[in-house]
Amino acid sequence: MSIYALKPRFQALLRPLAAQLARGGVTANQVTIAAATISVVVGVFVAWRAPERTPFLLIPVWMLARMALNALDGMLAREFGQQSRLGACLNELGDVIADVALYAPFALLPPFSGFGIAAVIIFAIIAELAGVMGPMIGASRRYDGPFGKCDRAFAFGALGLWAGLGGALPESLQLFLPLFVLLLIATIVNRVQGALSETRTAGR
């Protein structure tokens, strides 16, 4: 189970805005680039101010806005005839760049460690690679959980909210990072198995 399963409902809420953006000449690629660029700006600003707590409040706020932008660029591409090979590349690269930028500041926030955050970032990248391998073997792009992009956004957004509100961060909280890595490993396995199962079902 993954928060990604809620995406259709989220998209339904944003569909009128997507139509308005399309009428205004906004393209899916512009939204994708904007989401990645702002993610980097937010990540750099929070890291620059770390270990000050208040800037971490930007993380949950931007995570929610970024999820909306990700949904919008997909709808603009699929529902308004803006799909392109360049857009597909920008979408995947933009997501990875944004993830790295938004997770990295937590390495500067005690009790988290640079090694632990780096491990989460590395396995998150591998999980996304496992997802994009689906089309390479004749399957669909895989979004299996349990720790996909939406789930990670929720987890790091919650941590950012906790830190930003000034709540004490106990040493035991660093144990979340090994848990995140284990969930990412499960995600990688599920995505690979899902893609292979899909190709077997289709007889490819």
LOTI-178951 format. One record per atom (N, C-alpha, C, O): x, y, z. Coordinates in pm, whole numbers, padded with zeros to 5 digits, always signed. Example, Ala and Ser with C-alpha at 12.3 -4.5 7.8 and 13.67 -1.06 7.14 Angstrom:
% LOTI-178951
+01319-00569+00780+01230-00450+00780+01320-00330+00780+01424-00332+00846+01285-00225+00708+01367-00106+00714+01290+00003+00787+01341+00114+00804
***
This chain:
% LOTI-178951
+00085-00120+00000+00000+00000+00000+00088+00124+00000+00190+00129+00070+00049+00223-00078+00127+00346-00089+00032+00464-00099-00080+00451-00147+00080+00581-00054+00001+00704-00068-00027+00732-00215-00123+00802-00248+00056+00677-00304+00038+00697-00448-00101+00653-00493-00152+00703-00594-00163+00560-00418-00297+00511-00455-00401+00622-00447-00507+00611-00508-00370+00729-00373-00463+00841-00360-00449+00942-00473-00525+01039-00480-00353+00921-00562-00323+01019-00666-00443+01051-00755-00463+01169-00787-00526+00953-00797-00640+00987-00883-00734+01089-00819-00785+01177-00888-00758+01078-00688-00844+01175-00620-00779+01313-00616-00846+01415-00633-00649+01314-00593-00574+01439-00590-00581+01507-00726-00599+01628-00736-00565+01426-00832-00571+01479-00968-00709+01536-00999-00720+01638-01068-00812+01471-00950-00948+01518-00976-00969+01658-00920-01036+01741-00981-00909+01683-00803-00922+01816-00743-00847+01922-00824-00887+02038-00829-00736+01879-00888-00651+01974-00960-00687+01989-01108-00633+02076-01176-00777+01904-01157-00807+01905-01301-00856+02041-01352-00813+02082-01460-00943+02113-01280-00983+02246-01329-00865+02342-01340-00859+02423-01433-00770+02333-01246-00652+02419-01253-00565+02382-01371-00510+02469-01438-00552+02251-01398-00474+02206-01513-00533+02261-01643-00459+02304-01732-00665+02260-01653-00731+02312-01774-00706+02462-01788-00685+02513-01898-00708+02531-01675-00684+02676-01679-00541+02706-01721-00517+02799-01798-00445+02629-01670-00305+02648-01708-00285+02621-01856-00213+02694-01924-00349+02515-01905-00336+02482-02047-00390+02595-02134-00329+02631-02235-00504+02650-02094-00561+02762-02171-00470+02884-02166-00469+02965-02260-00395+02897-02058-00304+03011-02045-00170+02990-02112-00084+03078-02106-00151+02876-02176-00028+02850-02249+00084+02791-02167+00197+02781-02215+00056+02750-02043+00157+02688-01959+00177+02543-02004+00080+02471-02026+00302+02501-02017+00331+02366-02063+00372+02275-01949+00415+02321-01843+00359+02145-01972+00398+02045-01873+00547+02058-01840+00586+02047-01724+00629+02081-01941+00773+02091-01918+00807+02212-01832+00899+02206-01750+00736+02321-01851+00759+02440-01768+00728+02411-01621+00801+02453-01532+00620+02340-01598+00582+02304-01460+00687+02212-01400+00723+02227-01283+00734+02115-01477+00835+02020-01430+00964+02092-01391+01020+02068-01284+01010+02180-01478+01133+02254-01451+01117+02345-01330+01208+02358-01249+01001+02409-01319+00975+02498-01205+00978+02420-01074+01035+02466-00975+00916+02302-01073+00912+02220-00952+01052+02180-00908+01084+02187-00789+01136+02139-01002+01272+02098-00969+01356+02217-00923+01432+02207-00827+01341+02329-00992+01419+02448-00958+01385+02500-00819+01475+02529-00739+01257+02510-00790+01216+02560-00658+01258+02462-00549+01294+02504-00439+01254+02333-00577+01299+02233-00480+01445+02255-00443+01482+02246-00326+01527+02282-00543+01669+02307-00517+01686+02434-00434+01766+02437-00340+01611+02538-00468+01620+02664-00393+01579+02643-00247+01646+02690-00156+01469+02572-00226+01423+02544-00089+01526+02462-00013+01560+02493+00101+01577+02357-00078+01676+02272-00012+01803+02346+00025+01855+02328+00135+01852+02430-00065+01974+02507-00038+01950+02606+00076+02036+02623+00163+01834+02671+00075+01805+02769+00180+01797+02700+00318+01854+02749+00415+01725+02589+00325+01712+02518+00453+01848+02469+00500+01880+02479+00619+01928+02415+00409+02062+02367+00447+02150+02483+00493+02227+02468+00588+02138+02597+00428+02218+02715+00464+02186+02761+00605+02275+02805+00678+02057+02752+00643+02016+02798+00775+02028+02690+00883+02020+02720+01002+02048+02565+00843+02059+02455+00941+02180+02477+01032+02281+02532+00988+02171+02432+01159+02063+02354+01218+01949+02436+01277+01874+02386+01360+01933+02562+01234+01818+02640+01279+01691+02565+01239+01680+02514+01127+01595+02560+01330+01478+02475+01310+01370+02534+01220+01315+02464+01135+01340+02662+01237+01225+02722+01169+01225+02702+01018+01119+02673+00963+01339+02716+00947+01337+02697+00801+01288+02559+00758+01242+02543+00646+01298+02459+00847+01252+02325+00810+01101+02320+00788+01051+02223+00731+01028+02423+00833+00885+02430+00805+00857+02444+00656+00748+02411+00609+00957+02493+00581+00940+02504+00436+00929+02367+00371+00867+02353+00265+00990+02266+00432+00992+02132+00372+00850+02077+00356+00813+02043+00244+00769+02066+00463+00633+02012+00443+00547+02098+00352+00468+02046+00273+00561+02230+00363+00482+02319+00278+00515+02296+00131+00426+02282+00047+00646+02291+00101+00686+02273-00039+00660+02131-00087+00629+02112-00204+00672+02031+00001+00642+01894-00040+00500+01884-00092+00476+01819-00194+00406+01947-00023+00266+01943-00067+00250+02017-00199+00181+01969-00290+00313+02134-00211+00304+02210-00335+00369+02135-00450+00319+02136-00563+00480+02069-00422+00550+01993-00525+00465+01876-00574+00462+01847-00693+00396+01808-00482+00308+01698-00522+00198+01750-00615+00161+01682-00711+00148+01868-00586+00046+01928-00673+00104+01958-00811+00040+01930-00912+00224+02013-00815+00288+02044-00943+00318+01917-01023+00302+01914-01145+00360+01812-00953+00387+01684-01020+00260+01628-01082+00262+01573-01192+00149+01642-01010+00022+01595-01065-00020+01680-01185-00070+01628-01284+00002+01810-01174-00036+01902-01282+00043+01876-01408-00013+01876-01518+00176+01855-01395+00253+01834-01518+00212+01706-01588+00212+01698-01710+00176+01604-01508+00129+01480-01568-00002+01497-01642-00021+01444-01751-00094+01572-01581-00223+01595-01646-00208+01681-01772-00273+01656-01873-00123+01783-01764-00099+01866-01882-00044+01783-01996-00081+01802-02112+00046+01691-01963+00107+01607-02066+00007+01510-02127-00004+01499-02249-00066+01439-02041-00154+01332-02090-00286+01385-02146-00334+01337-02249-00344+01482-02078-00481+01523-02112-00488+01642-02207-00595+01675-02258-00374+01706-02231-00374+01823-02319-00272+01810-02431-00225+01910-02485-00237+01687-02465-00154+01661-02581-00014+01716-02574+00042+01759-02676+00046+01717-02454+00180+01774-02439+00287+01668-02410+00398+01702-02371+00254+01542-02428+00351+01437-02402+00467+01445-02502+00447+01470-02621+00588+01424-02450+00706+01425-02537+00817+01345-02472+00814+01319-02351+00913+01305-02552+01028+01231-02497+01108+01319-02403+01157+01274-02300+01123+01446-02441+01194+01540-02354+01122+01553-02221+01185+01555-02115+00989+01561-02225+00912+01573-02102+00930+01454-02012+00940+01470-01890+00935+01334-02070+00954+01213-01990+01090+01217-01920+01101+01181-01803+01192+01262-01991+01327+01272-01932+01330+01377-01822+01384+01353-01714+01271+01493-01850+01269+01600-01750+01194+01558-01625+01234+01591-01513+01086+01484-01643+01006+01441-01529+01085+01350-01436+01085+01370-01314+01152+01252-01493+01229+01158-01410+01351+01226-01346+01378+01207-01228+01424+01304-01426+01541+01373-01372+01502+01477-01268+01567+01492-01164+01393+01550-01296+01348+01652-01203+01310+01594-01068+01339+01653-00964+01245+01478-01069+01206+01415-00943+01328+01376-00859+01330+01398-00738+01428+01319-00924+01548+01277-00851+01623+01399-00796+01666+01399-00681+01636+01502-00878+01705+01624-00834+01632+01685-00715+01695+01726-00617+01500+01692-00723+01420+01750-00615+01433+01668-00487+01447+01724-00379+01428+01536-00500+01441+01450-00382+01574+01474-00311+01578+01491-00189+01681+01475-00387+01814+01495-00328+01820+01630-00257+01870+01639-00145+01770+01734-00322+01775+01869-00265+01695+01881-00136+01735+01953-00045+01582+01811-00128+01494+01826-00013+01528+01732+00103+01494+01761+00217+01594+01620+00074+01634+01529+00181+01768+01570+00242+01789+01553+00362+01857+01625+00161+01993+01655+00206+02002+01744+00330+02086+01718+00415+01918+01849+00344+01931+01935+00463+01917+01862+00596+01967+01909+00698+01849+01748+00596+01831+01673+00721+01964+01616+00773+01974+01581+00890+02064+01607+00686+02196+01561+00729+02259+01660+00825+02350+01625+00900+02212+01785+00823+02266+01890+00909+02181+01913+01033+02206+02005+01111+02081+01828+01050+01988+01843+01163+02007+01728+01261+01970+01614+01231+02065+01756+01380+02077+01649+01480+01937+01598+01519+01844+01678+01529+01920+01467+01541+02023+01364+01556+02054+01288+01428+02122+01185+01434+02008+01335+01314+02032+01262+01191+02180+01272+01151+02248+01369+01185+02226+01172+01079+02366+01169+01038+02376+01185+00887+02284+01151+00813+02489+01238+00844+02513+01251+00702+02514+01117+00632+02464+01105+00520+02572+01015+00698+02577+00881+00639+02436+00825+00620+02405+00768+00516+02351+00841+00723+02215+00788+00715+02134+00855+00606+02064+00787+00531+02141+00987+00596+02068+01059+00492+02120+01022+00354+02043+01007+00260+02253+01009+00343+02312+00969+00214+02261+00832+00171+02234+00810+00053+02249+00741+00267+02199+00606+00236+02055+00613+00185+02019+00545+00089+01973+00695+00250+01834+00711+00206+01829+00769+00065+01752+00722-00019+01911+00869+00039+01914+00932-00094+01956+00830-00200+01894+00822-00307+02059+00753-00171+02108+00654-00269+02002+00550-00301+01977+00519-00417+01938+00497-00196+01836+00394-00220+01710+00453-00282+01638+00384-00354+01682+00580-00255+01569+00646-00320+01594+00657-00471+01504+00634-00551+01717+00692-00508+01752+00700-00649+01741+00562-00715+01690+00550-00827+01790+00459-00646+01781+00323-00700+01635+00281-00717+01599+00216-00815+01550+00321-00620+01408+00288-00631+01345+00350-00754+01264+00287-00822+01383+00475-00784+01329+00539-00904+01384+00474-01030+01313+00464-01130+01509+00431-01026+01565+00359-01141+01491+00227-01163+01463+00188-01276+01458+00160-01052+01382+00035-01063+01246+00061-01126+01194-00022-01201+01187+00178-01096+01059+00212-01156+01068+00236-01305+00982+00191-01380+01172+00308-01349+01182+00341-01492+01233+00224-01575+01228+00229-01698+01282+00117-01510+01327+00001-01586+01210-00075-01646+01228-00152-01741+01089-00054-01592+00973-00124-01645+00958-00114-01795+00951-00217-01863+00954+00008-01852+00940+00020-01997+01056-00042-02076+01040-00078-02192+01171-00055-02012+01286-00114-02081+01265-00262-02110+01324-00317-02203+01180-00327-02029+01157-00471-02049+01014-00498-02095+00966-00612-02090+00947-00393-02142+00814-00411-02197+00701-00399-02096+00588-00436-02126+00729-00348-01978+00626-00327-01876+00599-00177-01864+00657-00097-01937+00509-00141-01772+00480+00000-01750+00579+00058-01650+00654-00014-01585+00578+00189-01640+00659+00256-01538+00600+00216-01402+00481+00236-01377+00683+00158-01314+00633+00103-01188+00637+00207-01077+00736+00279-01060+00528+00212-01001+00518+00305-00887+00490+00231-00757+00439+00290-00662+00522+00102-00752+00493+00022-00634+00558+00081-00508+00663+00145-00515+00491+00059-00395+00544+00100-00264+00625-00012-00202+00666-00106-00271+00648-00003-00073+00577+00082+00024+00637+00220+00049+00584+00295+00132+00746+00257-00021+00810+00384+00010+00845+00458-00117+00961+00489-00145+00740+00485-00195+00757+00560-00318+00772+00708-00293+00786+00752-00178+00771+00786-00399+00795+00930-00390+00696+01000-00297+00736+01083-00214+00568+00967-00310+00466+01032-00225+00484+00994-00079+00467+01078+00010+00518+00868-00053+00538+00823+00084+00659+00892+00147+00657+00930+00264+00764+00907+00068+00884+00974+00118+00856+01121+00144+00906+01179+00241+00776+01182+00056+00740+01323+00077+00664+01339+00208+00688+01435+00282+00574+01247+00236+00499+01253+00361+00592+01236+00481+00582+01310+00579+00683+01138+00474+00772+01110+00585+00865+01227+00614+00877+01270+00729+00931+01281+00510+01023+01392+00532+00948+01522+00562+00998+01608+00634+00828+01534+00507+00746+01650+00541+00708+01649+00688+00710+01753+00754+00674+01531+00740+00639+01519+00882+00759+01550+00971+00745+01616+01073+00876+01501+00931+00998+01530+01007+01030+01679+01004+01069+01737+01105+01012+01741+00888+01037+01884+00877+00941+01965+00962+00979+02065+01023+00814+01922+00966+00714+01990+01048+00749+01978+01196+00741+02076+01270+00788+01858+01238+00826+01833+01377+00944+01923+01416+00942+01989+01520+01044+01922+01331+01163+02003+01361+01130+02152+01358+01172+02227+01445+01054+02194+01257+01025+02336+01240+00941+02395+01350+00953+02514+01381+00856+02313+01411+00773+02361+01522+00848+02362+01654+00792+02399+01757+00975+02321+01650+01058+02328+01769+01048+02210+01861+01098+02213+01973+00982+02105+01813+00971+01986+01896+01106+01920+01917+01190+01918+01826+01128+01868+02037+01254+01800+02066+01268+01677+01977+01175+01598+01964+01383+01662+01916+01409+01547+01831+01495+01447+01909+01615+01468+01923+01436+01340+01959+01511+01244+02039+01615+01169+01957+01602+01157+01835+01718+01121+02024+01823+01045+01956+01767+00923+01885+01818+00881+01781+01661+00866+01941+01602+00746+01882+01545+00772+01743+01521+00679+01666+01525+00901+01710+01467+00934+01580+01560+00896+01465+01514+00875+01353+01689+00886+01493+01783+00848+01388+01759+00705+01340+01806+00667+01232+01686+00626+01420+01653+00490+01379+01554+00488+01263+01537+00385+01198+01489+00603+01236+01401+00611+01121+01477+00590+00991+01422+00536+00895+01602+00633+00987+01677+00625+00862+01702+00482+00818+01679+00451+00701+01748+00391+00906+01758+00251+00866+01623+00193+00824+01615+00112+00732+01516+00237+00894+01382+00191+00856+01347+00237+00716+01292+00161+00636+01378+00364+00684+01353+00416+00550+01429+00335+00445+01375+00304+00339+01554+00300+00476+01633+00222+00381+01570+00085+00358+01562+00039+00244+01523+00021+00465+01458-00110+00451+01331-00098+00367+01303-00184+00283+01254+00007+00390+01133+00028+00311+01166+00054+00164+01093+00012+00074+01278+00124+00141+01321+00149+00003+01366+00021-00066+01339+00000-00184+01435-00065+00009+01476-00194-00048+01353-00275-00087+01349-00337-00193+01251-00275+00001+01126-00345-00030+01060-00284-00154+01004-00356-00236+01068-00153-00166+01011-00084-00283+01082-00125-00410+01019-00151-00513+01214-00132-00404+01293-00173-00521+01255-00315-00564+01232-00341-00682+01248-00405-00467+01212-00545-00496+01072-00552-00557+01051-00622-00656+00977-00480-00498+00840-00483-00547+00829-00428-00689+00752-00479-00769+00908-00325-00719+00901-00266-00854+00960-00360-00958+00905-00375-01068+01071-00424-00924+01131-00518-01018+01040-00639-01038+01015-00681-01150+00990-00693-00927+00900-00808-00937+00771-00772-01011+00720-00851-01090+00719-00651-00985+00598-00608-01053+00617-00597-01203+00530-00637-01281+00733-00544-01244+00761-00531-01387+00775-00668-01452+00722-00692-01561+00847-00758-01386+00866-00893-01440+00733-00967-01449+00706-01036-01547+00651-00953-01344+00520-01018-01345+00433-00964-01457+00359-01039-01521+00441-00834-01480+00362-00771-01586+00401-00825-01723+00315-00849-01808+00531-00843-01745+00575-00895-01875+00536-01041-01893+00504-01084-02004+00539-01118-01784+00499-01258-01793+00350-01269-01824+00308-01352-01904+00270-01184-01760+00125-01185-01782+00093-01149-01925+00000-01204-01985+00170-01056-01981+00146-01012-02119+00210-01104-02220+00191-01087-02341+00286-01203-02173+00352-01298-02261+00464-01241-02342+00488-01283-02455+00535-01141-02282+00645-01075-02354+00778-01140-02320+00881-01098-02372
***
